[in-house]
Amino acid sequence: MKALLCHQFGEPESLTMSDTETPKPGPSQVLIKVKACGVNFPDTLIIQDKYQFKPELPFAPGGEVSGIVEAIGSEVKHVKPGDKVFALTIWGGFAEFVLADAHKCLPMPDGMDFVTGAITMYTCGTSLHALKQRGTLQAGETLVVLGAAGGVGLAAVQIGKLMGAHVIAVASSDEKLNLCEASGADETINYTTEDLKTRIKELTKGKGADVIYDPVGDKYSEPAVRSLAWGGRYLVVGFAAGVPASIRLNLPLLKGASIVGVFWGAFAQKQPKESFENFQQILGWIKSGQLKQNIYREYPLEEGGQAIRDLMDRKVIGKNVVVI
């Protein structure tokens, strides 16, 4: 099979198209003929040996795929060859075939296309878990979403609105903020031209934000925490800006606030019942047209490195996808 492989850790430009052996499924695995693979922030880390999972070289990046079941292991009962599925693989998706653990592989609903299937689990799964289980977001509360035009951010904007929140979207350009407004954001902040803390205070009439969803980190984290309302929740989703921030612990103390970590992958593994319920809700929203990701660009397999580069350079508005 053909795959875009990382032979040595480094930048996305070092990924190379290669011929490699098609894997065979173990007893509890599914072999998927890949049709599309979502591009996510962990892909930018795993090729640089900066992610918590460290695959052996060489490997293909790509942790979120959709496709058709090619073969199944002896213990797999819920899917069969020929079924359309989506799956989390952590890596391996930038290839014609990939193995997935059976419990991380689900049948695609009727009517869902492969591109949609490949961009649903990471972004929407992370955002609903963050807002529902970790942020306990309530109808009528104010939600501030940093990096709101990215994949997880745009999902958080839409899901926050569906949960009844007043949503303030924060992004780095007017183009990105226009998309956030079209996706349901009530108000916006451009943090390249406006002061984040000042604008949150103004837009909330001095109260502050009940929940702040932060997949960006770095220099934006402290002003975000300072912008929390009494009893607010600051959700640590990721560090797209590249550096985890250091937060003064007197800030949450003075506000009676919480700093809450969000690790959806571990949640899905440790609390599968709740994760399944979340996913059924997500699929219902997608089917009804209430939840929809913006596709920035579709890339052929040989341009998968460029897809990761565009994500690293913060060019992507919504989601980009490798199509095979």
Phi, psi and omega per residue, in radians:
M1 nan 2.816 3.072
K2 -1.674 2.475 3.141
A3 -2.602 2.657 3.050
L4 -1.708 1.855 -2.915
L5 -1.857 2.585 2.962
C6 -1.701 1.866 3.135
H7 -1.562 -0.416 3.036
Q8 -2.587 2.507 -3.088
F9 -1.105 2.406 -3.129
G10 2.935 -2.634 -3.068
E11 -1.397 2.817 -3.103
P12 -1.114 -0.391 3.124
E13 -1.173 -0.285 -3.135
S14 -1.490 -0.116 3.097
L15 -1.173 2.444 -3.065
T16 -2.296 2.468 3.030
M17 -1.212 2.301 -3.055
S18 -2.509 2.737 2.963
D19 -1.686 2.267 -3.117
T20 -2.500 2.892 -3.070
E21 -1.255 2.384 3.056
T22 -1.217 2.214 -3.096
P23 -1.252 2.838 3.090
K24 -2.035 2.415 -3.080
P25 -1.264 2.459 2.966
G26 -1.393 -3.094 -3.051
P27 -0.957 -0.647 -3.083
S28 -1.969 0.562 -3.116
Q29 -2.126 2.800 3.104
V30 -2.159 2.293 3.027
L31 -1.649 2.134 -3.057
I32 -1.966 2.293 2.938
K33 -1.435 1.929 -2.962
V34 -1.289 2.296 3.035
K35 -1.845 -0.610 3.125
A36 -2.677 2.645 3.141
C37 -2.404 2.099 3.081
G38 -1.207 2.596 3.114
V39 -1.856 2.182 -3.028
N40 -2.295 2.851 -3.083
F41 -0.968 -0.668 3.088
P42 -0.998 -0.466 3.098
D43 -1.110 -0.580 3.135
T44 -1.229 -0.475 -3.110
L45 -1.530 -0.716 -2.995
I46 -1.156 -0.549 3.129
I47 -1.331 -0.243 3.111
Q48 -1.809 0.132 -3.102
D49 1.058 0.684 3.129
K50 -2.018 0.109 -3.083
Y51 -1.735 2.813 -3.110
Q52 -1.223 -0.393 3.030
F53 -1.747 2.365 -3.051
K54 -2.221 1.598 3.140
P55 -1.217 2.723 3.067
E56 -1.291 2.490 3.072
L57 -1.335 2.574 -0.180
P58 -1.429 2.731 3.095
F59 -2.601 2.800 3.040
A60 -1.721 2.354 2.975
P61 -1.215 3.140 3.117
G62 1.862 1.801 -3.036
G63 -1.948 0.102 -3.066
E64 -2.478 1.915 -2.995
V65 -2.230 2.813 2.891
S66 -2.305 2.688 -3.127
G67 3.029 -2.730 -3.070
I68 -2.104 2.335 3.141
V69 -1.141 2.146 3.109
E70 -1.627 -0.722 -3.131
A71 -2.761 2.752 3.140
I72 -2.311 2.718 3.037
G73 -1.343 2.945 -3.035
S74 -1.138 -0.408 -3.087
E75 -1.663 -0.042 -3.058
V76 -1.494 2.203 -3.074
K77 -2.098 -0.412 -2.940
H78 -1.553 -0.200 3.030
V79 -2.377 2.811 -3.115
K80 -2.464 2.840 3.102
P81 -0.928 2.356 -3.119
G82 1.723 -0.274 3.137
D83 -1.268 2.531 2.981
K84 -1.473 2.262 -3.061
V85 -2.433 2.825 2.846
F86 -2.186 2.724 -2.998
A87 -2.737 2.696 2.945
L88 -1.740 2.279 -3.075
T89 -2.165 -0.170 -3.060
I90 1.246 -0.898 2.997
W91 -2.580 3.030 3.066
G92 1.781 -0.150 -2.999
G93 -1.330 -0.321 3.105
F94 -1.447 1.136 -3.060
A95 -2.819 2.887 3.130
E96 -1.265 -0.496 3.093
F97 -2.403 2.606 3.103
V98 -2.582 2.609 3.041
L99 -1.606 2.479 3.042
A100 -2.313 2.475 2.990
D101 -1.125 2.426 -3.017
A102 -1.008 -0.656 -3.094
H103 -1.283 -0.148 3.081
K104 -1.885 0.261 -3.109
C105 -2.161 2.173 -3.072
L106 -2.230 2.596 3.053
P107 -1.124 2.450 3.059
M108 -1.372 2.460 3.093
P109 -1.131 2.667 3.075
D110 -1.009 2.376 3.082
G111 1.580 -0.204 3.122
M112 -1.433 2.329 3.113
D113 -1.507 2.893 -3.043
F114 -1.163 -0.622 3.140
V115 -1.125 -0.800 3.088
T116 -1.068 -0.715 3.131
G117 -1.061 -0.534 -3.078
A118 -1.513 -0.022 -3.104
I119 -2.212 0.324 -3.015
T120 -1.753 -0.749 -2.913
M121 -1.222 -0.878 -3.096
Y122 -1.122 -1.005 -2.975
T123 -1.227 -0.920 -3.102
C124 -1.249 -0.670 3.101
G125 -1.074 -0.791 3.117
T126 -1.084 -0.806 -3.018
S127 -1.218 -0.715 3.123
L128 -1.191 -0.750 3.085
H129 -1.031 -0.762 -3.130
A130 -1.051 -0.861 -3.035
L131 -1.362 -0.575 -3.066
K132 -1.520 -1.055 -3.060
Q133 -1.404 -0.689 -3.035
R134 -1.613 -0.704 -3.113
G135 -1.634 -0.205 -3.081
T136 0.723 0.835 -3.109
L137 -1.097 2.318 -3.132
Q138 -1.984 2.630 3.071
A139 -0.974 2.375 3.133
G140 1.602 -0.225 3.101
E141 -1.382 2.847 3.108
T142 -1.719 2.192 3.110
L143 -1.970 2.219 3.021
V144 -1.877 2.201 -3.118
V145 -1.981 1.978 3.022
L146 -1.436 2.705 -3.103
G147 0.978 0.723 -2.913
A148 -1.235 -0.258 -3.135
A149 -1.702 0.004 3.047
G150 -1.395 -3.129 -3.083
G151 -1.059 -0.993 -3.133
V152 -1.213 -0.603 -3.119
G153 -1.127 -0.797 -3.131
L154 -1.153 -0.631 3.053
A155 -1.118 -0.692 -3.140
A156 -1.153 -0.666 3.082
V157 -1.020 -0.871 -3.080
Q158 -1.191 -0.769 -3.114
I159 -1.182 -0.660 3.067
G160 -1.018 -0.756 3.099
K161 -1.131 -0.716 3.130
L162 -1.130 -0.451 3.102
M163 -1.527 -0.004 3.031
G164 1.625 0.243 -3.111
A165 -1.478 2.808 2.932
H166 -1.582 2.036 -2.939
V167 -1.875 2.207 3.017
I168 -1.910 2.047 -3.116
A169 -1.675 2.358 -3.131
V170 -2.111 2.221 3.133
A171 -2.665 3.134 -2.942
S172 -1.762 0.007 3.130
S173 -2.657 2.754 3.106
D174 -1.140 -0.598 3.102
E175 -1.040 -0.806 3.136
K176 -1.141 -0.706 -3.120
L177 -1.197 -0.553 3.060
N178 -1.067 -0.712 3.097
L179 -1.139 -0.699 3.121
C180 -1.072 -0.735 3.089
E181 -1.104 -0.736 3.116
A182 -1.132 -0.400 3.137
S183 -1.613 0.048 3.008
G184 2.041 -0.056 -3.141
A185 -1.070 2.397 -3.140
D186 -1.379 -0.652 -3.131
E187 -2.545 2.833 -3.075
T188 -2.372 2.736 3.043
I189 -2.350 2.246 3.037
N190 -1.686 1.844 -3.021
Y191 -1.447 0.154 2.943
T192 -1.601 -0.357 -3.114
T193 -2.119 -0.174 -3.103
E194 -2.218 2.631 3.085
D195 -1.386 2.128 -3.019
L196 -1.045 -0.903 -3.095
K197 -1.088 -0.773 -3.117
T198 -1.090 -0.773 -3.085
R199 -1.223 -0.655 3.080
I200 -1.098 -0.736 3.119
K201 -1.078 -0.756 -3.140
E202 -1.138 -0.807 -3.060
L203 -1.227 -0.422 3.118
T204 -1.757 0.194 3.121
K205 0.966 0.698 3.061
G206 1.517 -0.175 -3.072
K207 -1.306 -0.698 -3.026
G208 1.694 3.034 -3.085
A209 -1.572 2.421 3.067
D210 -1.277 -0.711 3.139
V211 -2.380 2.326 3.031
I212 -2.090 2.174 -3.110
Y213 -1.798 1.986 -2.999
D214 -2.186 1.749 3.006
P215 -1.679 0.177 -2.997
V216 -1.819 -0.937 3.125
G217 1.343 -2.690 3.093
D218 1.006 -2.323 -2.984
K219 -1.249 -0.187 -3.120
Y220 -1.529 -0.275 -3.013
S221 -1.178 -0.836 -3.079
E222 -1.126 -0.816 3.084
P223 -1.094 -0.506 3.087
A224 -1.170 -0.815 3.118
V225 -1.082 -0.680 3.109
R226 -1.144 -0.295 -3.102
S227 -1.645 0.066 3.138
L228 -1.238 2.564 2.980
A229 -1.352 2.950 3.015
W230 -1.009 2.244 -3.120
G231 1.335 0.239 -3.107
G232 -1.244 2.873 -3.132
R233 -2.202 2.162 3.112
Y234 -1.816 2.046 -3.036
L235 -1.698 2.060 3.117
V236 -1.530 1.770 -3.049
V237 -1.756 -0.634 -3.113
G238 -3.134 -3.044 -3.018
F239 -2.382 1.055 -3.090
A240 -1.081 -0.427 3.103
A241 -1.335 -0.143 2.995
G242 1.842 -0.356 -3.027
V243 -2.333 2.153 2.991
P244 -1.134 2.453 -3.078
A245 -1.533 2.728 2.961
S246 -1.712 2.185 -3.082
I247 -1.927 2.295 3.039
R248 -1.202 2.136 -3.036
L249 -1.274 -0.179 3.040
N250 -1.238 -0.355 -3.107
L251 -1.165 -0.929 3.080
P252 -1.146 -0.515 3.101
L253 -1.065 -0.854 -3.067
L254 -1.162 -0.433 -3.096
K255 -1.791 0.041 -3.051
G256 0.982 0.580 -2.985
A257 -1.772 2.948 -3.133
S258 -2.127 2.435 2.948
I259 -1.859 2.047 -2.920
V260 -2.132 2.191 3.089
G261 -1.372 2.539 3.120
V262 -2.173 1.965 3.103
F263 -2.292 1.530 -3.002
W264 -1.120 -0.634 -3.123
G265 -1.034 -0.770 3.117
A266 -1.197 -0.668 3.082
F267 -1.031 -0.792 -3.123
A268 -1.090 -0.572 -3.139
Q269 -1.392 -0.718 -3.032
K270 -1.529 -0.427 3.141
Q271 -2.270 1.132 -3.016
P272 -1.086 -0.566 -3.138
K273 -1.120 -0.858 3.136
E274 -1.143 -0.655 3.119
S275 -1.130 -0.709 3.114
F276 -1.115 -0.731 3.111
E277 -1.091 -0.724 3.071
N278 -1.023 -0.778 -3.056
F279 -1.175 -0.631 3.082
Q280 -1.111 -0.652 3.084
Q281 -1.144 -0.748 3.113
I282 -1.055 -0.814 -3.130
L283 -1.105 -0.628 3.081
G284 -1.114 -0.733 3.099
W285 -1.127 -0.707 3.124
I286 -1.134 -0.771 -3.115
K287 -1.093 -0.630 -3.125
S288 -1.419 -0.118 -3.126
G289 1.459 0.107 -3.119
Q290 -1.406 -0.329 -3.106
L291 -2.275 2.109 -3.081
K292 -2.634 2.222 3.106
Q293 -1.446 2.592 3.050
N294 -1.512 2.220 3.115
I295 -1.578 1.993 3.122
Y296 -1.267 -0.853 -3.129
R297 -2.898 2.590 2.987
E298 -1.835 2.292 -3.065
Y299 -2.021 2.458 2.963
P300 -1.226 2.830 -3.053
L301 -0.944 -0.744 -3.081
E302 -1.170 -0.243 3.094
E303 -1.830 0.346 3.133
G304 -1.070 -0.592 3.079
G305 -1.076 -0.683 3.105
Q306 -1.165 -0.619 3.095
A307 -1.062 -0.732 3.102
I308 -1.207 -0.713 3.117
R309 -1.047 -0.766 3.134
D310 -1.072 -0.635 3.095
L311 -1.201 -0.744 3.127
M312 -1.089 -0.624 -3.099
D313 -1.489 0.133 3.084
R314 1.084 0.533 3.123
K315 -1.517 -0.386 -2.966
V316 -1.353 2.240 3.044
I317 -1.902 1.894 -3.017
G318 1.594 -2.147 -3.061
K319 -2.268 2.530 2.930
N320 -1.985 2.699 -2.944
V321 -2.436 2.379 2.981
V322 -1.617 2.188 -3.101
V323 -1.927 2.282 -3.061
I324 -2.019 nan nan
